[in-house]
Amino acid sequence: MAWRDAKASKVRLLLFMASIILGIAAVVSIQLFSSNLKDNLQSQSKVLMGADYIIDSKQEPTARAQAIIDSLQPDASEVNFVSMIAFPKNGGTKLVKVQGLEGGFPFYGSIETTPASAATDYQRSGGALVDATLMLQFDAKPGDSVKIGELTLPIVGALKSMPGNSAVSSSVAPPVVIPRRFVDATALLQFGSRKEFQYFFKASDTLNLKRLETDLEPKLEFEKADLDTHTSTSKRLGRRYDNVGKFLNLAAFIALLLGCIGIASSVHIYIKEKLKAIAVLKCMGASRLQSFLIFLIQIAGIGILGGAIGALIGVGLQLIFPYLLQEFLPFTLDISISAQPLFIGVLLGLFMSVLFALLPLLRTWYVSPLEVLRVNEDGIQEPKSVRFLLFGAILVFLFLFSFWLIKDAKYALFFVGATVITFTLLALVALGFIKTIKRYFPKHWSFTARQSLLNLFRPNNQTVVLVVAIGLGTFLISTLYFTKAVLLAKTEVGQHTEDANIIILDVQPEQREAVSQRIMSKNLPVLSNIPLVTMRMQQINGDLVNTIRQDSTRQIRRWVLNHEFRTTYRDTLIDSEHIIAGEWIPELQAGDPIQISISDNLAEDAKLSVGDSVVFNVQGVLMETTVGSIREVDWSQVQLNFTVVFPKGVLEDAPQFNVLTTIVKDESSSAALQQDLVKRFPNVSIIDLRQVFSLVESILEKVSWVINFMAFFSIFTGIIVLIGSIRTSKYQRIKEQVLLRTLGAKNKQILQISAFEYLFLGLLGSLVGVLLALIASLCLAVFVFKEAFIPSGIPFFVILPGITLLVLGIGLSNIQSVLQRSPLEVLRKEG
């Protein structure tokens, strides 16, 4: 009986199924992608690092750290630093990461170069491997030379990839690999230079890396060094990509929820139209269970078939993700297909379709034949206890499924709560709109306008479900655009004429005047000349840092204890900071106690407040200080911000180097300045903030493209729900429209009635969605990003009218059969 009835209603049942296919496809594709990503991270963890474990230090290792390193017998080593290089062939200059390698690194994976032989020959021949993209940019070829500080080396090959380097970091400072024996000849490792020493180890199969990490890491940490194993690195990478996966999973889950709403709505109308047929069956002896099972089997079949189709589509879709995320993955992702996602898709399709359709299905159980034969809007409903039980089951399922996706009970509860609130707000707005129209009905409007408004609260109306479906999809994609505008606003550097867009680092004291003169000789201003003094914390509130470091119960964050602070001294605050506690001390006289100003994040991580004492080790000299004030710093501004600022009159005689800033009008001026400074002062590093801005913007565009891709699932699923819901109500509306034609209504009037109705629905749903997105994005901007909120115009001028017109188009397509045929012909056809 279920099969026979399904064949007669196959068009509507296919639309029910379409509501859930996309959601299942999204969940399955992302689940399979996440599984492949984890498998690849585990299988390629050694290739990602190039070694079994690494010991690294931000300074030359101490005697004890070097003794530990020597006892483990490193198989290779590296010293790397960021510096400017020059191409003598054309005078081009670029900020790069110089990597001085010694030994047979990498032990796993390979250095890919053009020509391939350069990967091994560069050590013997004494040449340089230069990033392939950089060589294209400056038209350099193997055989040309590159100038690194005081050293000029031949380019023996173009570096395409190597373990340990990511695409994003290479975009900021492309790698240049040279033999380590040439590093001293560059004369670039001077006072204040940022450098890193790394030692690479290839472990035997019997070596227990976890135990090695447990035993050695505390000792190395005490010596301001660090140990990373390939397993810990893969776990760290896994956590990073896992956050992306969690977001995508939740986006897919929302798409699935939209599909389930479509199922519930469509089944509700479908069952109401079948009640008379069910009454006849019951009068002929069919039991409650039989009449209930006929339609339960249909919905279960829809769930199984929809889940299977969605899973198959998901398997195909997940093949796209490696191409979408290849800029962010440090390895080539190998895709493998397993039966698990197909099983999950089928099971999920069955369970969710039945669960969300169960409430309307129960109407076939709780009414007697006589009551069903007298069907009306106020007919007997299922008991409230059963209804609440079903709602509770749905919420429990949503929580458990969310928890399975994101593995965090608190966030799962928050997500379910936010989903319920959003759905509730949309439903309340729809109900409030209906009540408002009933109460303040525009009696003086034209007949067609009044009739279209009446349709919004007629029997079998779908105002609530359509507003929820349209509004939620619009809400998701509008929030994306509003938030994207906030994020891009945070990266707007170098866009104002008074802002510095060139930063010159590592200027030695004896070079300050000469560098300033070279800048001004090109008619450029020196906007700031900032002194930097490096130091480390020795004591915090009377406790030695080494003692705190060994305390397993410490609350002070690890980075504070190991960090080499680059501090400055000045007598004024800058525009990216303001005092939130204590008093700003601009200058000290000889003999005054030293009061410093610290950033709010340092105060929180070091557990410091105004009046606390900190002893700094300034190049071997201990300096006692007191926290005089705490500053809130806007780190999003790409300029020189500091965690520790001293007043004037303290550090003037300390070993220091300087950072100068200026502003250039265009790319040619920037290139000319960089070429001149690198030629005369090889040790300085130059950052062009316009390039940094372009990089950040391109990364954000890639991320938002991925988010757009997932938002597409939600909005498109909402459209499918919309089509399914409107098409389902078509059969009810046809009789009304035929009756209107019989009474003398013209095609134009019927068209206007339908057009106004769908226009109201589309405009109301999309407008509510955009307004909710506006409120949510405002909260994100103020409380999360702490940024001024300037809304994007796309949701208002593109998404809102676009969704409204789409709803209007789908609705008008429903009445074509009424307009093109005679009333009797239509009634016979539908019968």
N, C-alpha and C positions, 0 to 999 in steps of 0.2 A: 504494500500500500504506500509506503514511504517512497519507493522508487517510482511508482505510477504518478503520485502527486508531484514529485520532483520534476518529472519529464514535462508535466503540464506547466510548471512554473520555472523552467530552466533559466530563462533570461534574468529573472529577479534573483534566483539563487546564485547565478554567476556573479552578479553585482555584489551580493553579500561576500562571496569568496574573494573578490578583488579587494575588498576593504582590508583584508588581513594579509594578503600575499606580500605586499610591500614591507609591512612591519616585520614579518618573518624573514624576508630577504635581508633586511638591514641587520637584524640581530645575528643571523647565521653568518653573514659575510664578515661582520666585525669579530664575532667569536672565533671564527676560523683564522682570521688574520692575526688576532692576539695570540692564538695557540701557535701559529707558525712563527711569530716574532719571538716568543719565549723559547721555542725549540732552537731557533737560529742563534739566539743569544747564548744558550747553553753549549751548542755544538761549535760555535765560532768564537767563544770567549778568548781562547788563546790567540786566534788570528787577529782579533780586535786589539789586543794589547801587544802582540808580537813576542811575548815572553810568558813564562809561568808566573813570575812576580817581579815587581819593580820597587826599588828603594829610591826615594827622591827627597831633595832638600832645596829650599829656596835660597840657601847660602852655602858656601863651601863647607862640607861636613866637618863637624868637630872631631877631635882626636878619637874620642870614644866611638862616635858614629862611624868614623872611617875604619876603626878596628873591627867593628861588627861587619861592615861591608866587606873588608878584606878577608875575614874569616869564612865568609860565604862564597868567596871567589867568584866575583861577577864575570859573566861571559861577554858583556859589552857595556859601554858607558856613553853618556851624552851630556854635553852642556849646551843649553839653548838659551837664547835671549832675543829680545825684539830690538831691531835696529833698522836704520835706513841703508839701502844699497843703491848703487848707481850703475847704469849701463853706459860705459864709455862710448859705445857705438853711436848712440843718439842722444846721450845726456839725460835720459830718463831716470827718475828716482822713485823709490817705493818703500814703504814700511813693510818689513818682512819678519818672519821668525827664523833666525839662523839656528840650525841644528848641527852642532859639531859632534859627529859620531865616531866611535872607535869600537872595533870588534865586529862580530858576525851578525849583528841585529839587522832584521828580525829573525827569530828562530822559527816562527810560525807565520804563514802567509809570505808575502814577498813585496819588495819595492818594485812598482811598475814604472818603467821609464821608456822613453823613445830616444835613441835605440835601446833595445832590451839589455844589451851588454853593459850599458852605463851603470846599471844598478849595482854591479860588482866591480867594475873597473874604476869607479871614481876614487876609491881608497888608494888603489895602486898608482893611478895616474896623477892624483892630487888635483882633481877638478871639482866643480860644483854641479849639483843637481838643482835646477831651478824649476819652480812650479810651472806646469805646462800652460795654464791660463795666463800667468804673468808673462811668459815668453811671447805668447800671441799678442798680448796687450802692447808690449814694447818692441815687437818685431825682432825678437832675439832668436838665434839659432845655435845649435851645437857648433862649437868652434869660436863663437864670440866670447867676450870676457865680461865678468861682473866684478865690481869694486865693492868690497865689504870693509868699511873702515879704511885702514891703511893697506889692506891686502887686495890684490887683484888676482883672480883665478880664472882659468878657462871654463866655459860651460861645456860639460861633457854629455849632458842629456836633459831632456824635459821630464820632470817628475809628475807622473799622473796620479799616483796614490801610494800610500804607505801606512802600515799599521800605526794606530795612535793619533792620526790626524783626521779631523772631521771637516766636512764641507763648509760648515758655518765658520769655524775658527780660521780656516784657510782663506775665507773671503775677507776677513779682517786683516790678517797678516799671513800672506802666502808663505809656505815653507821653502827654505833654501838649505840644502844639506851639503856640508863640507866635511872633510876629514878633521877629527878633533885636534890633531897635531898643529893645525893652522889657526886655532882660535886665538892664541896669544898674539899672533902676528897681526890680527885685526886691530889691536889696541883699543877695543871697544868695551872691555870689562873694566870700567873705571869706577870710582866711588859713586854710589847711588844707582848703578846699573841694575836693572831687574834681570836676574838670571836664575836658572834652575839646573841643578845637577841630578842626573838620573843614572841608575845602575840597573842593568837588565840581567836576569838570572833564568837559566834553563834548569828546571828541577828534575831529579830522577823520579821514576815512577813510584818509588816507595816513600818519597818525601810527603809528609802530611802538611799540606799548605795551611790548613786551618789551625793546627797546633803551632806552626811557625808564626802565623799571624798573631795568635794569642800570646806567645812567649816574647816575641821580639817587638811588637808594635809599641807597648808601653815604654820599653827602653829607648827605642828610636824617637818616640814622641818627646821624651825627656830631653833628648839631644836636638830637638827641633827638626826632626826628619820624619818621614812617613813611609809605610810599607803598604803596597797594594798588590793583591793577588788577582789572577785572571778571574777567579770565581767571584770575589767581592766586586770587581769592576763590572762583571756581567750582571750581578744583582743590582748594582747601582743604576746601570743603564736600563735594566728591566723595570725598576721603579719609576724611572723618568718616563719611559714610553707607556708604562702601565697607567699613569695619570691621563695621558691622551686617550688610551683605550677605554678608561672608565667614562670619560666625557662622551666619546662616540657611542659607547654602549647605552648610556642614558638617553642620548638623542634618538638612537634606534628604538629604544623602549617606548619613548613618547610616540614615535610613529606607529608602533604596535598598539598602543593604547587608543590612538585615534581610530585605528582599524576596528578595535573591539567596540568602541562607541558606535561605529557604523553598523556592526553586527547587531548590537542590542537594539538600536533604533529601527533597523530594517525588519528584524524579527518581530518587534512589537507591532508594527503595522501589518506585516504579513500574517501574523496569528489572528489579529482582529478581523481580517478579511476572511479567515478560514473558520471562524467560530460557528457560522451557520452549518457548514459542512460537518463540523465536529458534532454539532447538536444532532444532525440526522444520523450520524454513526452511532451515537449513544442511544438514540431512540431505537435503533435496530439491534442493540445488544452489545455494542462495543464498550469495554470497560474503561475506567479512567486511565489505567496503565497503558492500554492499547492505544488510545487516542493521544496520550502523552508521548509514547515511544515513536509513533509515526513521525512526529516532527523533531523529536530528539535525534533520531537516526539521520534525518536530513541535515540538521545542523552539525552533527558529529562528522558526517561525510564531507560537508563543506570544510570543516576544520582540518580533517586529515588531508584532503586533496589540496586545499589552500596552503597548508603547512609544507606539503611535499613540493609543490610548485615554487613556493617562496624559498625553500631550502636550496632547490636547484638553481634558482636565480642568484641566491646569496653566494653559492659556490662560484658562479661565474663572476659576480661583482667583486668578490674579495681579491680577484686577480688584478684589479685596478689599483688597489691600495699601495702596493710597492712603488708604482709609478707616481702616485700622489705624494708619497712620503720619502722619496729617494733622496731629497735634499737634506733630510734630517736623520737618515739611517747611515751609520758608519760602515755598512757592509751591504753586500748584495743579498737580498732576501730570496731564499729558496722556498717555493710553495709546494706543499704536499696536501693531498686531499684525503680525508678520513671519513668513515661512516658516521661518526659521532654527531657532527652538525646536522646531517640529514635526519637522524633520529630525533635530535633536539627540536628541529623545525617541525616535524610531524607531530611530536608530542605536545609542543607548545601551541601549535595551531588547533589541535583537538581540545586541549584543556581550556584555552582562553576563549575559544568560540562557544563552547558549551557553558562555561562559567558565566560569561556576559550575556548569553541568550537565555539563561535558565529562568530569570525573573519573568519575562513575557511568556515563556513556555508554560509556566505554572498556571497560567490562566486556564489552560485546557484541563487542568486537574481539579480546580476548586469551584467550578460552576456545574450545576446540574443541567440536564437536557432542557428543562422548561425555562430556566434562567437564560440559557444560551439562546434559545429561540426568541427571547425578548431582549435581544442585545440592544444596549444603549450606552451612552457615555458614563452613566452612573451605575453600571453593572457591578456585581459583587467582585471584589478584588481578593487576592490571596491575603491571608492573615498578616498583620504587621510584624508579628514575631518571625515569620518565615522570611519576610522582606528584609528585616534587619539582620537576620542570620546570613542571608546571601550577601548583603552589603559588607558584613564583617568578613565573610570568606574572601570576597574580592580584595578588600584592604590587606588582609593577611597574605594573600597570594602576591599582591603588588610589593609588599615589604620583603617577603622571602625572595622574590625574583630580583628585586633591586639589591638586596644583600648579596645574592649570588653573583651579581654583576660587578659590584664595587667593593665587596669584601669588607665593609665597614658598617656596623649596625647604626651608628649615629647618623652618618650621611644618608644611609638608606631610609631611615625614619624621616630625615629632613626632606629628602626627595619626594617621598610619598605624601608628606604633609603639604609641601609646596604644590604638588600636583592636585591634591584634593582642593586646596584653597583656590587655585587657578580655575579648576573646573567649576567650583561652587560660585565664584565671582561671575564667571561667564553665564552660568545658568540663572543666577539671581538677576543679572542685567536683562536677560531675555524675558524672564517672568515679570520683572518690573516694567519692561517696555509694554508687554501685553496688557498688564493691569492699567497702565497709564492710558493706553489707547481706549480701553473699555470705559474708563472713567471720563476721559476728555475726548470723546469721539467727535471728530469734525463733521457734524451733521450737514454743514453747508457746502462741503466739498462736492465735486462731481460724482456721478454714479460709479464710474470706473475706479476712481481713487478710493471711494468708500468701500466698494466691494473688495478691492485688493487688501485694504486694511483688515476687513472682516475675515479674510482668509487666514490671517496670522493667528487667530485664536478659534478657528472653526474645528469641528471634530477631525481627528487624525492629523492635526497640524503638526509641523515639525520645526516650529520656530526655535524651540530650546536646543534641540540637537544640532540644528544647522548653525545656530549662533555659536555653540560650543566648538563644533568642528572647524568652522571658518575662523573663529576668534583664536583658537589655540594655535593653529597653523600660522596665522598672521602674527600672533604674539611671538612665536619662536623666531621667525625670520626677521621681524622688526627689531627684536632685542639684539640679534646678531649685528644688524647695521648700526644701531645706536651705540652699542659697546665698541664696535670697530672704530667708530668716529672718535670715541674717548681715547682708545689706545693709540690711534694715530696722532691725536692731539698731543699726547705725552711725548711723542718722538720728534716734535717739530723743533729741531735745532738748526742754528745757522739760517733761520728764515727772516730774522730781523736785522736791519742795517746796523744796529748798535751792538749786536752779539758777536763774540769772537767765533771764528770758524776754523782757525789754525792754532794748534797747540804744539809748542816746541819743548821737548822734554830733555832731561839729562844735560842741561847747560851747566858747565863747571863755573865756579866763581870767577876764575880768570877770563872766562869767555863772555860773561854777561854783557859787558859794555860793547864788545865787538859784535856780538849777535844783534844787539839792539840797533847799532849803527847800520848793519847790513839791512835790517828790516826797514828802517826809516829811509835808507838810500833809495828804496824802491817806492817811495811815497806811500808807505803803509804805516799805520799807527801801531805803537806798542801799547796794547790795552792793559796788560798787567804783567808784572815781573814778580813772580811768587817764589819765595825761598822754601825749600823742602829740607827737613832734618829727619833722618831715620832714627828710630829708637825702639826698644822693646820694654814691656812691663817687667819689673824686677820684683816688686811687692805690691799687694793689694790689701789695704787696710791692715798692714802689719804682717801679713802672711806671705811667705816667699812663693813666687809663681811655681817653682819646681815642687814645693810641698803641695800646693793646690792641685797641680797636675796629677799627682799620685793618689789623690783622694777620690775614691770611686763614688762618694756621695756628693761630690761638688755640684753646685748649681751654676757656676760660671761656665759659659760656653767655651768649648775647646779652642776655637779660632782666636779668642782673646789672648789665651795663654801662649800661643805659638806665633802670633802675628807680628810682623815687623811694621810698625806704624810709620807712615810718612806724614809728618806733622808740619805745620807752618806757624808763623807768628804774624800778627797784624793788630791794628787798633780799631778796626771797624767790622761790622757784620756785612755779609753780601746778601743779595736779593733772594737767594735760595734757602735762607735760614732765619730763624727767629728764636729768641729766648723763651723757654717754657718753664724754667725753674732757676732760681738763683739770680745773680747779677753779673752782667758782662763787664769785665775788667779790661779796658783798652791798653793800659800801659802801666808798668811797674817801675818803681825807683829802686836803686841799689839797696839791698838789705831787706826789701819787702818779701813776705812769704809768697811763694809762686802759686798763683791760682789759675787753673786752666779751665777751658770750656770743652765739654765733650758732647758728642751727638746722642740723640735719644736712643738709637739702636745700641750703641756701645754701653750706655748707662743700663739698659735692660739686660744685655747679654753678660756684662761684667758685674751686675748687681751693685751698681754704684749710685750714690745720690749726692746732693750738694753737701759739702763738708767732709766727705770721705777722702782718705789719703791714698795716693798712688806714687810709687817710686819707679822712675824710668831709668833704664840703662841707655845712656846716650853715648854710643861709641866708646864704651868702657867707663864712662863717668856717670856715677849715680846722682840722680836729681830728685829731690823730694818735692812733691806737688800736692795741692788740694783741689778738689773739684769745686770751682767757684760758680759754674753755671752749666745748664744743660740746654742744648739747642735742638730744635726740630729741623731736620735737613731734608730738603726735597731732592732725593737722589735721582729722580727721573730727569732732571735737567742735566744735559750732557755738558758739564763744566767742572772745574776743579772744586770739589767739595771735600771736607776733611772731617774725620772722626774726632781728632784732637787738635785744638787751636790754642796756642800760647799767646799771651799778651806781648806787646813790644817790651824790650828791655831785658829779655831773658836769653834767647837763643842766637843772638846776633853773631857771637864768636864761635858757635858750634860748627863742626864740619857739615857742610850743606852743599846743595846744588840747586839750580833754579829752573822754573818753568815759565816760559814767556808765551803770551797769546797775542794774536793779531787778527785782522779781518781782511780777506781778499774778495775782489768783486766777482771773479770768474775763474774757470779752470786754467786758463793760460797763465794768469797771474799767480795762481797757486803753484803750478808746475815750475815757473821761473824762480819763485822764491825757494822752493824745495831744492832745485838743482844748485842754486847758488850756495845755500847753507850747507848742504851735504858735501859739496866740493871743498868748502873752507873749514867746516867743522864736522868731520866724519862721525864723531861720537854721538851727535845729537839725533834724537828721533822726532819725527814730525807726524802729527795726526791731523788729517783733513776731516773735520767734522761733517762736511757735506757728504763724504763717502760713507761715513758711519750712518748718517741718516738714511741714505739710499739703501744701505744693507738692511737696516732695521725695518724700513718700509717694505722691502722685498720679502723679508721673512714673514712679516705680518700679513702680507698679501697671500703668501703660500698657505699660512695657517688658516686665514679666513676663507681661502678657497676650499680647504678640507672641511671647515665648519659649514660653509655654504653647501657643500656636497651632501652633508648629513641633514642640514635644514631642508634641502630639497626633498628628502624622503618624507619628512614630517608634513611639509606643505602639499606634496603630491599625494600622500596618503589622505590628507584632509580633502583634497579635490576628489579622490576616488570615493571617499565617504559621502561627499556632497552629491556626486553623480548618482551613487547608489540610492541615497535617501530620496533625492528628487525624483528619480526614475520610479522608485517604489510607490511614491504617492501619485504617480501619473495615472494609475488605474482608478484611483478614487476621484481624481479631479476631472477625468474625462466625462464622467456622468454629469458632473455639475456643469461643465462647459457645454455639453450637448443639450442639457436642459435650458441653459441660457439661450442657445441658438434657437431651440424650439419655441421659446417665448419671444423671439424676435431680435435677440442681440446680434449685432453685426460682427464680422471677423475683427474689425478694427477695435471694437470695444473689448472683445475677449483678449485680444493681444495686449491691449493697454492694461487690463486687469492683471494678467499674468506678469507683465513687465514691471508694473509698480510693486507687486508683491515680492518678486525676486530682487528688485532693486532695494527695497527696504531691508530684506534679509541680508543681502551681500554687504550693503553699506553699514548696517548695524554690527554684524559680526566682525568685519574688517576694522571698523572704527574702534570698537571695544578692544580688539586685539592690539592695535597700534597704541591706544592710550595706556593699556596695561603694560605694554613693552616700554613706553615712555617713563612710567613710574618706576618699573623695575630697573631700567638703565640709569635713571637718576639716582636711585639708591646705590647701585653699583659704583657709580662715579664718585658719589660723596663719601660713602662708607668703606668701599674697598680700594678704589684707585686714588681716592682723595684728590680729585681733579675737578676743575670746572666742567660742567656738563653743557655741551653745545650739540643739540640733537641734529642728526642727519635728516635731510629732506626726502631721501629715497622712500622711507615707509609711507610718508604722507602723500607724495606726488607720484609714486610708481606703484607700490604694493597695494595701498588702499584702493585706488581706482581700478587697478588690474584685477584684484580679487572680486571687486564688485561687478565688473563687466563680465568676468568668467561665470559668476553665479547667474547673472542675467542671461548669458548665452545658453547655459545648460538648461535653465528653466524654460526659455522660449522654444528650445528644440523639442520639448515634451508635447507641445500643443499643435505640432504640425499636422498630425493625423486628424485633429478636430477641424482645423481650418481648411484642409484640402478636400474633405469628403462631406457627404451629407450626413445629418444626425443619425438616420436610420442605418446607413452603411457602417458608421462608426460603432454603433451599439451592437450590430450583428457581428462585426469583426471581434470586438472585445469579448462578446459572449462566447 
